[in-house]
């Protein structure tokens, strides 16, 4: 069995695309209209940010490989908080301002969604 080492870029893109899939499930399962809307906005935007990051990275460094598929999460807030910590930690791996800018947009999306779920749901 081969062990695949993930690069920081593949970890970021995998996290963002997995977050979208989980947010879609949470969006459909919630009984809260505010949570339904906040998760809808999140999954629409997170895919776009993941795509922007991947395309910009690949334009400069070449194709990303080693993507992973995540598991279905059990609770949206826990997923967002956990992934936000991972993204902030991975962000220090990138020095290019255009990639850091996209990751800053990702952090803003996560923190604003956390706000909406915590205080508006």
Beta strands, then each sheet from edge to edge (+ up, - down):
end
